Amino acid sequence: DPDHRARLQAALQGREAWNRGQRLSVTHREKIRAAKTGGAAGAESRRRMSAAKEGFRHSEAAKAKMSSTRKGRKLSQAHRAAISAALRRRAAAGLALLGGGF
């Protein structure tokens, strides 16, 4: 019943999960790790996922929000050097420095 589901969702909104803060046992963590290991998507799945995202564009509001969260971050000297080297390689290869491919 959609009404019932909506009422339950509204009643439970904002509550903490029943297992919040509980630590998983080592064996449980190993089971989760084993289940998640190696499950790379096949070529057909990747093609379908790619097709589903085709034509998607972030809204200007979303772009502004993403930009503002990254403003003012401090990068290490090593990270700055790596970014600089990558940009130099892109420029040497004739690729655009901004947009496309990042």
MMTF fields as JSON, N, C-alpha, C and O atoms, coordinates in Angstrom:
{
  "mmtfVersion": "1.0.0",
  "mmtfProducer": "UNKNOWN",
  "numBonds": 407,
  "numAtoms": 408,
  "numGroups": 102,
  "numChains": 1,
  "numModels": 1,
  "chainsPerModel": [1],
  "groupsPerChain": [102],
  "chainIdList": ["A"],
  "bondAtomList": [4, 2, 8, 6, 12, 10, 16, 14, 20, 18, 24, 22, 28, 26, 32, 30, 36, 34, 40, 38, 44, 42, 48, 46, 52, 50, 56, 54, 60, 58, 64, 62, 68, 66, 72, 70, 76, 74, 80, 78, 84, 82, 88, 86, 92, 90, 96, 94, 100, 98, 104, 102, 108, 106, 112, 110, 116, 114, 120, 118, 124, 122, 128, 126, 132, 130, 136, 134, 140, 138, 144, 142, 148, 146, 152, 150, 156, 154, 160, 158, 164, 162, 168, 166, 172, 170, 176, 174, 180, 178, 184, 182, 188, 186, 192, 190, 196, 194, 200, 198, 204, 202, 208, 206, 212, 210, 216, 214, 220, 218, 224, 222, 228, 226, 232, 230, 236, 234, 240, 238, 244, 242, 248, 246, 252, 250, 256, 254, 260, 258, 264, 262, 268, 266, 272, 270, 276, 274, 280, 278, 284, 282, 288, 286, 292, 290, 296, 294, 300, 298, 304, 302, 308, 306, 312, 310, 316, 314, 320, 318, 324, 322, 328, 326, 332, 330, 336, 334, 340, 338, 344, 342, 348, 346, 352, 350, 356, 354, 360, 358, 364, 362, 368, 366, 372, 370, 376, 374, 380, 378, 384, 382, 388, 386, 392, 390, 396, 394, 400, 398, 404, 402],
  "bondOrderList": [1, 1, 1, 1, 1, 1, 1, 1, 1, 1, 1, 1, 1, 1, 1, 1, 1, 1, 1, 1, 1, 1, 1, 1, 1, 1, 1, 1, 1, 1, 1, 1, 1, 1, 1, 1, 1, 1, 1, 1, 1, 1, 1, 1, 1, 1, 1, 1, 1, 1, 1, 1, 1, 1, 1, 1, 1, 1, 1, 1, 1, 1, 1, 1, 1, 1, 1, 1, 1, 1, 1, 1, 1, 1, 1, 1, 1, 1, 1, 1, 1, 1, 1, 1, 1, 1, 1, 1, 1, 1, 1, 1, 1, 1, 1, 1, 1, 1, 1, 1, 1],
  "groupList": [{"groupName": "ASP", "atomNameList": ["N", "CA", "C", "O"], "elementList": ["N", "C", "C", "O"], "formalChargeList": [0, 0, 0, 0], "bondAtomList": [1, 0, 2, 1, 3, 2], "bondOrderList": [1, 1, 2], "singleLetterCode": "D", "chemCompType": "L-PEPTIDE LINKING"}, {"groupName": "PRO", "atomNameList": ["N", "CA", "C", "O"], "elementList": ["N", "C", "C", "O"], "formalChargeList": [0, 0, 0, 0], "bondAtomList": [1, 0, 2, 1, 3, 2], "bondOrderList": [1, 1, 2], "singleLetterCode": "P", "chemCompType": "L-PEPTIDE LINKING"}, {"groupName": "HIS", "atomNameList": ["N", "CA", "C", "O"], "elementList": ["N", "C", "C", "O"], "formalChargeList": [0, 0, 0, 0], "bondAtomList": [1, 0, 2, 1, 3, 2], "bondOrderList": [1, 1, 2], "singleLetterCode": "H", "chemCompType": "L-PEPTIDE LINKING"}, {"groupName": "ARG", "atomNameList": ["N", "CA", "C", "O"], "elementList": ["N", "C", "C", "O"], "formalChargeList": [0, 0, 0, 0], "bondAtomList": [1, 0, 2, 1, 3, 2], "bondOrderList": [1, 1, 2], "singleLetterCode": "R", "chemCompType": "L-PEPTIDE LINKING"}, {"groupName": "ALA", "atomNameList": ["N", "CA", "C", "O"], "elementList": ["N", "C", "C", "O"], "formalChargeList": [0, 0, 0, 0], "bondAtomList": [1, 0, 2, 1, 3, 2], "bondOrderList": [1, 1, 2], "singleLetterCode": "A", "chemCompType": "L-PEPTIDE LINKING"}, {"groupName": "LEU", "atomNameList": ["N", "CA", "C", "O"], "elementList": ["N", "C", "C", "O"], "formalChargeList": [0, 0, 0, 0], "bondAtomList": [1, 0, 2, 1, 3, 2], "bondOrderList": [1, 1, 2], "singleLetterCode": "L", "chemCompType": "L-PEPTIDE LINKING"}, {"groupName": "GLN", "atomNameList": ["N", "CA", "C", "O"], "elementList": ["N", "C", "C", "O"], "formalChargeList": [0, 0, 0, 0], "bondAtomList": [1, 0, 2, 1, 3, 2], "bondOrderList": [1, 1, 2], "singleLetterCode": "Q", "chemCompType": "L-PEPTIDE LINKING"}, {"groupName": "GLY", "atomNameList": ["N", "CA", "C", "O"], "elementList": ["N", "C", "C", "O"], "formalChargeList": [0, 0, 0, 0], "bondAtomList": [1, 0, 2, 1, 3, 2], "bondOrderList": [1, 1, 2], "singleLetterCode": "G", "chemCompType": "PEPTIDE LINKING"}, {"groupName": "GLU", "atomNameList": ["N", "CA", "C", "O"], "elementList": ["N", "C", "C", "O"], "formalChargeList": [0, 0, 0, 0], "bondAtomList": [1, 0, 2, 1, 3, 2], "bondOrderList": [1, 1, 2], "singleLetterCode": "E", "chemCompType": "L-PEPTIDE LINKING"}, {"groupName": "TRP", "atomNameList": ["N", "CA", "C", "O"], "elementList": ["N", "C", "C", "O"], "formalChargeList": [0, 0, 0, 0], "bondAtomList": [1, 0, 2, 1, 3, 2], "bondOrderList": [1, 1, 2], "singleLetterCode": "W", "chemCompType": "L-PEPTIDE LINKING"}, {"groupName": "ASN", "atomNameList": ["N", "CA", "C", "O"], "elementList": ["N", "C", "C", "O"], "formalChargeList": [0, 0, 0, 0], "bondAtomList": [1, 0, 2, 1, 3, 2], "bondOrderList": [1, 1, 2], "singleLetterCode": "N", "chemCompType": "L-PEPTIDE LINKING"}, {"groupName": "SER", "atomNameList": ["N", "CA", "C", "O"], "elementList": ["N", "C", "C", "O"], "formalChargeList": [0, 0, 0, 0], "bondAtomList": [1, 0, 2, 1, 3, 2], "bondOrderList": [1, 1, 2], "singleLetterCode": "S", "chemCompType": "L-PEPTIDE LINKING"}, {"groupName": "VAL", "atomNameList": ["N", "CA", "C", "O"], "elementList": ["N", "C", "C", "O"], "formalChargeList": [0, 0, 0, 0], "bondAtomList": [1, 0, 2, 1, 3, 2], "bondOrderList": [1, 1, 2], "singleLetterCode": "V", "chemCompType": "L-PEPTIDE LINKING"}, {"groupName": "THR", "atomNameList": ["N", "CA", "C", "O"], "elementList": ["N", "C", "C", "O"], "formalChargeList": [0, 0, 0, 0], "bondAtomList": [1, 0, 2, 1, 3, 2], "bondOrderList": [1, 1, 2], "singleLetterCode": "T", "chemCompType": "L-PEPTIDE LINKING"}, {"groupName": "LYS", "atomNameList": ["N", "CA", "C", "O"], "elementList": ["N", "C", "C", "O"], "formalChargeList": [0, 0, 0, 0], "bondAtomList": [1, 0, 2, 1, 3, 2], "bondOrderList": [1, 1, 2], "singleLetterCode": "K", "chemCompType": "L-PEPTIDE LINKING"}, {"groupName": "ILE", "atomNameList": ["N", "CA", "C", "O"], "elementList": ["N", "C", "C", "O"], "formalChargeList": [0, 0, 0, 0], "bondAtomList": [1, 0, 2, 1, 3, 2], "bondOrderList": [1, 1, 2], "singleLetterCode": "I", "chemCompType": "L-PEPTIDE LINKING"}, {"groupName": "MET", "atomNameList": ["N", "CA", "C", "O"], "elementList": ["N", "C", "C", "O"], "formalChargeList": [0, 0, 0, 0], "bondAtomList": [1, 0, 2, 1, 3, 2], "bondOrderList": [1, 1, 2], "singleLetterCode": "M", "chemCompType": "L-PEPTIDE LINKING"}, {"groupName": "PHE", "atomNameList": ["N", "CA", "C", "O"], "elementList": ["N", "C", "C", "O"], "formalChargeList": [0, 0, 0, 0], "bondAtomList": [1, 0, 2, 1, 3, 2], "bondOrderList": [1, 1, 2], "singleLetterCode": "F", "chemCompType": "L-PEPTIDE LINKING"}],
  "groupTypeList": [0, 1, 0, 2, 3, 4, 3, 5, 6, 4, 4, 5, 6, 7, 3, 8, 4, 9, 10, 3, 7, 6, 3, 5, 11, 12, 13, 2, 3, 8, 14, 15, 3, 4, 4, 14, 13, 7, 7, 4, 4, 7, 4, 8, 11, 3, 3, 3, 16, 11, 4, 4, 14, 8, 7, 17, 3, 2, 11, 8, 4, 4, 14, 4, 14, 16, 11, 11, 13, 3, 14, 7, 3, 14, 5, 11, 6, 4, 2, 3, 4, 4, 15, 11, 4, 4, 5, 3, 3, 3, 4, 4, 4, 7, 5, 4, 5, 5, 7, 7, 7, 17],
  "groupIdList": [1, 2, 3, 4, 5, 6, 7, 8, 9, 10, 11, 12, 13, 14, 15, 16, 17, 18, 19, 20, 21, 22, 23, 24, 25, 26, 27, 28, 29, 30, 31, 32, 33, 34, 35, 36, 37, 38, 39, 40, 41, 42, 43, 44, 45, 46, 47, 48, 49, 50, 51, 52, 53, 54, 55, 56, 57, 58, 59, 60, 61, 62, 63, 64, 65, 66, 67, 68, 69, 70, 71, 72, 73, 74, 75, 76, 77, 78, 79, 80, 81, 82, 83, 84, 85, 86, 87, 88, 89, 90, 91, 92, 93, 94, 95, 96, 97, 98, 99, 100, 101, 102],
  "secStructList": [7, 2, 2, 2, 2, 2, 2, 2, 2, 2, 2, 2, 6, 6, 7, 7, 7, 6, 6, 6, 6, 7, 7, 7, 7, 2, 2, 2, 2, 2, 2, 2, 2, 2, 2, 2, 6, 6, 7, 7, 7, 7, 2, 2, 2, 2, 2, 2, 2, 2, 2, 2, 2, 6, 6, 7, 7, 7, 7, 2, 2, 2, 2, 2, 2, 2, 2, 2, 2, 2, 6, 6, 7, 7, 7, 7, 2, 2, 2, 2, 2, 2, 2, 2, 2, 2, 2, 2, 2, 2, 2, 2, 6, 6, 7, 7, 1, 1, 1, 1, 7, 7],
  "xCoordList": [0.847, 0.0, 0.887, 1.61, 0.848, 1.708, 1.468, 2.405, 0.206, -0.086, 0.627, 1.229, 0.549, 1.18, 2.691, 3.305, 3.277, 4.723, 5.109, 6.122, 4.303, 4.592, 4.522, 5.361, 3.507, 3.378, 4.556, 5.097, 4.954, 6.104, 7.366, 8.142, 7.566, 8.758, 8.795, 9.844, 7.649, 7.596, 7.865, 8.535, 7.341, 7.522, 8.972, 9.457, 9.663, 11.033, 12.088, 13.276, 11.667, 12.592, 13.45, 12.927, 14.777, 15.677, 16.134, 16.999, 15.587, 16.008, 17.311, 17.605, 18.09, 19.319, 18.984, 17.986, 19.812, 19.63, 19.823, 20.574, 19.146, 19.212, 20.622, 20.971, 21.436, 22.783, 23.858, 25.038, 23.477, 24.448, 25.416, 24.993, 26.701, 27.72, 28.149, 29.134, 27.455, 27.865, 29.016, 29.006, 29.994, 31.144, 30.877, 30.289, 31.325, 31.174, 32.306, 33.435, 31.983, 33.016, 34.006, 33.713, 35.174, 36.209, 35.692, 35.913, 35.0, 34.501, 33.453, 33.409, 32.614, 31.591, 32.254, 31.856, 33.264, 33.978, 34.641, 34.649, 35.201, 35.841, 34.812, 35.097, 33.611, 32.555, 32.15, 31.956, 32.025, 31.672, 32.77, 32.492, 34.018, 35.144, 35.153, 35.363, 34.925, 34.932, 33.803, 33.985, 32.642, 31.505, 31.734, 31.247, 32.476, 32.662, 33.904, 34.078, 34.755, 36.021, 35.824, 35.107, 36.468, 36.551, 35.32, 35.339, 34.266, 33.041, 32.996, 32.049, 33.989, 33.998, 32.882, 32.59, 32.271, 31.182, 31.723, 32.823, 30.945, 31.334, 31.183, 30.68, 31.618, 31.597, 30.173, 29.937, 29.225, 27.84, 27.264, 26.563, 27.557, 27.071, 27.663, 26.959, 28.955, 29.604, 28.983, 28.791, 28.667, 28.049, 26.686, 26.362, 25.878, 24.555, 24.666, 23.904, 25.624, 25.8, 26.222, 25.759, 27.104, 27.559, 26.397, 26.252, 25.568, 24.428, 23.426, 22.805, 23.272, 22.314, 22.749, 21.904, 24.067, 24.574, 24.74, 25.049, 24.54, 24.781, 23.869, 22.66, 24.458, 23.697, 23.464, 22.897, 23.891, 23.669, 24.555, 25.738, 23.977, 24.74, 24.345, 23.163, 25.343, 25.048, 24.426, 24.794, 23.481, 22.869, 23.896, 24.895, 23.642, 24.557, 24.617, 25.68, 23.479, 23.454, 24.327, 25.063, 24.243, 25.048, 26.532, 27.361, 26.862, 28.262, 28.79, 29.918, 27.962, 28.376, 28.608, 29.557, 27.729, 27.851, 29.132, 29.857, 29.411, 30.627, 31.864, 32.851, 31.801, 32.938, 33.203, 34.349, 32.124, 32.299, 32.861, 33.587, 32.522, 33.045, 34.537, 35.216, 35.063, 36.486, 37.334, 38.562, 36.705, 37.453, 38.165, 37.608, 39.396, 40.117, 40.792, 41.364, 40.745, 41.378, 42.892, 43.395, 43.6, 45.055, 45.626, 45.321, 46.457, 47.087, 48.553, 49.211, 49.055, 50.466, 51.315, 50.828, 52.581, 53.49, 53.594, 53.676, 53.591, 53.685, 52.449, 52.558, 51.282, 50.054, 50.05, 49.665, 50.481, 50.534, 51.492, 51.206, 52.634, 53.613, 53.029, 53.256, 52.28, 51.682, 50.64, 50.581, 49.819, 48.815, 49.504, 49.091, 50.553, 51.274, 51.885, 51.813, 52.484, 53.094, 52.032, 52.26, 50.878, 49.805, 49.312, 49.074, 49.155, 48.703, 49.731, 49.374, 51.018, 52.056, 52.011, 52.168, 51.792, 51.692, 50.491, 50.587, 49.361, 48.163, 48.403, 47.996, 49.071, 49.345, 50.275, 50.092, 51.271, 52.212, 51.517, 51.901, 50.49, 49.762, 48.703, 48.026, 48.557, 47.593, 46.171, 45.222, 46.009, 44.664, 44.277, 45.134, 42.974, 42.501, 42.861, 42.783, 43.256, 43.645, 42.431, 42.483, 41.347, 40.154, 39.017, 38.933, 38.154, 36.993, 37.393, 38.577, 36.42, 36.611, 37.642, 38.842, 37.208, 38.128, 38.555, 39.201, 38.221, 38.648, 37.679, 37.866],
  "yCoordList": [-1.193, 0.0, 1.249, 1.48, 2.044, 3.234, 4.24, 4.885, 4.371, 5.294, 4.873, 5.689, 3.579, 3.04, 3.262, 3.67, 2.987, 3.185, 4.647, 4.948, 5.543, 6.972, 7.405, 8.173, 6.9, 7.256, 6.715, 7.405, 5.463, 4.886, 5.689, 5.987, 6.035, 6.792, 8.131, 8.545, 8.804, 10.093, 9.928, 10.761, 8.85, 8.632, 8.315, 8.688, 7.632, 7.194, 8.186, 8.007, 9.223, 10.204, 10.82, 11.282, 10.821, 11.481, 10.622, 11.048, 9.424, 8.557, 7.863, 7.626, 7.541, 6.794, 5.344, 4.82, 4.698, 3.279, 2.472, 2.875, 1.339, 0.523, 0.016, -0.24, -0.133, -0.667, 0.411, 0.091, 1.666, 2.763, 2.672, 2.587, 2.691, 2.684, 1.302, 1.177, 0.256, -1.095, -1.513, -1.259, -2.15, -2.593, -3.975, -4.832, -4.177, -5.486, -6.397, -5.952, -7.677, -8.633, -8.806, -8.466, -9.336, -9.545, -10.489, -10.256, -11.559, -12.519, -11.874, -12.148, -11.024, -10.342, -9.408, -9.36, -8.669, -7.78, -8.576, -8.137, -9.752, -10.581, -11.083, -11.151, -11.437, -11.891, -10.767, -10.998, -9.558, -8.407, -8.163, -7.932, -8.216, -7.993, -9.038, -8.706, -10.306, -11.378, -11.189, -11.434, -10.753, -10.578, -9.434, -9.478, -8.401, -7.224, -7.334, -6.526, -8.309, -8.41, -8.941, -9.918, -8.288, -8.811, -8.656, -9.09, -8.064, -8.022, -6.909, -6.123, -6.824, -5.776, -6.029, -7.174, -4.966, -5.088, -5.583, -5.214, -6.414, -6.926, -5.855, -4.764, -6.172, -5.199, -4.742, -3.559, -5.682, -5.315, -4.404, -3.44, -4.707, -3.86, -2.459, -1.466, -2.384, -1.075, -0.29, 0.922, -0.99, -0.31, 0.249, 1.382, -0.538, -0.068, 1.102, 2.065, 1.019, 2.122, 3.392, 4.486, 3.242, 4.391, 5.005, 6.226, 4.148, 4.64, 5.368, 6.342, 4.893, 5.521, 6.94, 7.802, 7.188, 8.511, 9.45, 10.628, 8.941, 9.745, 10.971, 10.865, 12.114, 13.347, 14.032, 15.124, 13.415, 14.02, 15.248, 15.226, 16.308, 17.514, 17.992, 18.012, 18.377, 18.96, 20.337, 21.065, 20.685, 22.008, 23.045, 22.709, 24.288, 25.361, 25.442, 25.705, 25.217, 25.253, 24.138, 24.351, 22.959, 21.834, 22.117, 21.816, 22.7, 23.029, 24.046, 23.931, 25.046, 26.07, 25.456, 25.812, 24.531, 23.881, 23.046, 23.095, 22.281, 21.466, 22.354, 22.034, 23.462, 24.377, 24.973, 25.054, 25.391, 26.054, 25.107, 25.535, 23.805, 22.874, 22.657, 22.276, 22.895, 22.655, 23.916, 23.836, 25.067, 26.317, 26.363, 25.964, 26.853, 27.056, 25.818, 25.879, 24.691, 23.483, 23.613, 24.228, 23.039, 23.111, 21.844, 20.742, 21.998, 20.852, 20.786, 21.814, 19.566, 19.407, 19.812, 19.883, 20.071, 20.449, 19.321, 19.578, 18.058, 16.921, 16.857, 16.583, 17.109, 17.07, 18.194, 17.987, 19.386, 20.516, 20.22, 20.543, 19.6, 19.261, 18.231, 18.312, 17.269, 16.238, 16.855, 16.504, 17.769, 18.439, 19.26, 19.243, 19.973, 20.803, 19.945, 20.3, 18.819, 17.929, 17.374, 17.273, 17.015, 16.47, 17.517, 17.202, 18.758, 19.826, 20.102, 20.37, 20.032, 20.225, 19.111, 19.364, 17.857, 16.741, 16.93, 16.675, 17.375, 17.583, 18.685, 18.561, 19.767, 20.863, 20.395, 20.758, 19.587, 19.088, 18.173, 18.109, 17.458, 16.535, 17.278, 16.674, 18.578, 19.367, 19.237, 19.588, 18.738, 18.606, 19.893, 20.663, 20.124, 21.321, 21.225, 20.156, 22.358, 22.354, 22.296, 21.682, 22.918, 22.921, 22.261, 22.336, 21.62, 20.967, 19.655, 19.331, 18.923, 17.678, 16.719, 16.963, 15.654, 14.604, 14.63, 13.687, 15.674, 15.684, 14.925, 14.82],
  "zCoordList": [0.0, 0.0, 0.0, 0.969, -1.044, -1.131, -0.005, 0.465, 0.427, 1.535, 2.802, 3.498, 3.09, 4.293, 4.242, 5.228, 3.076, 2.927, 3.131, 3.764, 2.597, 2.732, 4.196, 4.666, 4.916, 6.343, 7.146, 8.01, 6.854, 7.554, 7.265, 8.173, 6.003, 5.623, 6.36, 6.855, 6.429, 7.119, 8.612, 9.221, 9.2, 10.639, 10.979, 12.048, 10.079, 10.365, 9.882, 10.151, 9.175, 8.613, 9.722, 10.736, 9.519, 10.453, 11.606, 12.372, 11.764, 12.86, 12.496, 11.324, 13.538, 13.314, 13.027, 13.523, 12.233, 11.944, 13.222, 14.109, 13.312, 14.522, 14.797, 15.95, 13.756, 13.94, 13.855, 13.709, 13.943, 13.861, 15.036, 16.189, 14.746, 15.79, 16.219, 16.946, 15.804, 16.172, 15.27, 14.065, 15.867, 15.079, 14.513, 15.171, 13.268, 12.646, 13.106, 13.312, 13.264, 13.658, 12.51, 11.363, 12.835, 11.816, 10.741, 9.553, 11.149, 10.158, 9.26, 8.061, 9.829, 9.027, 8.014, 6.85, 8.466, 7.547, 6.429, 5.279, 6.759, 5.734, 4.721, 3.525, 5.201, 4.289, 3.336, 2.142, 3.867, 3.028, 2.0, 0.824, 2.456, 1.552, 0.44, -0.726, 0.803, -0.19, -1.207, -2.399, -0.725, -1.624, -2.601, -3.73, -2.175, -3.017, -3.908, -4.821, -3.659, -4.378, -5.784, -5.996, -6.745, -8.093, -8.964, -10.116, -8.469, -9.241, -10.261, -10.273, -11.111, -12.132, -13.134, -13.479, -13.59, -14.555, -15.891, -16.302, -16.557, -17.861, -18.926, -18.659, -20.125, -21.221, -21.534, -21.776, -21.528, -21.833, -20.755, -21.063, -19.495, -18.403, -18.506, -18.322, -18.8, -18.936, -20.085, -19.984, -21.188, -22.321, -21.938, -22.293, -21.211, -20.797, -19.816, -19.908, -18.868, -17.917, -18.648, -18.324, -19.637, -20.412, -21.186, -21.238, -21.787, -22.562, -21.672, -22.097, -20.44, -19.527, -19.16, -18.916, -19.12, -18.741, -19.935, -19.757, -21.14, -22.337, -22.358, -22.147, -22.612, -22.702, -21.366, -21.329, -20.265, -18.95, -18.775, -19.116, -18.246, -17.939, -16.551, -16.205, -15.757, -14.45, -14.655, -15.578, -13.786, -13.86, -13.409, -12.772, -13.742, -13.322, -11.807, -11.244, -11.134, -9.671, -9.099, -8.135, -9.69, -9.214, -9.432, -8.573, -10.591, -10.88, -9.874, -9.393, -9.561, -8.597, -7.219, -6.519, -6.842, -5.538, -5.478, -4.485, -6.535, -6.568, -6.532, -5.87, -7.243, -7.285, -5.908, -5.465, -5.231, -3.937, -2.88, -1.983, -2.988, -1.984, -2.152, -1.198, -3.354, -3.589, -3.455, -3.479, -3.316, -3.181, -1.825, -0.802, -1.84, -0.597, -0.039, 1.05, -0.749, -0.23, -0.354, -1.294, 0.585, 0.589, -0.003, 0.455, -1.025, -1.659, -1.242, -1.078, -1.074, -0.736, -1.942, -3.07, -1.676, -2.757, -3.779, -4.98, -3.303, -4.219, -5.117, -6.312, -4.541, -5.321, -6.355, -7.506, -5.937, -6.864, -8.019, -9.172, -7.698, -8.736, -9.708, -10.916, -9.178, -10.032, -10.962, -12.141, -10.448, -11.277, -12.37, -13.529, -11.979, -12.931, -14.048, -15.224, -13.664, -14.659, -15.601, -16.807, -15.057, -15.889, -16.878, -18.044, -16.426, -17.314, -18.413, -19.56, -18.041, -19.064, -20.105, -21.3, -19.642, -20.59, -21.511, -22.712, -20.959, -21.775, -22.808, -23.963, -22.383, -23.304, -24.424, -25.586, -24.063, -25.066, -26.053, -27.221, -25.592, -26.465, -27.281, -28.113, -27.047, -27.799, -27.28, -27.982, -26.061, -25.472, -24.786, -24.352, -24.69, -24.003, -22.525, -21.92, -21.958, -20.538, -19.636, -18.57, -20.039, -19.204, -19.961, -21.187, -19.214, -19.815, -20.467, -20.562, -20.904, -21.626, -21.073, -21.199, -20.473, -20.062, -18.62, -18.164, -17.876, -16.477, -15.635, -14.423]
}
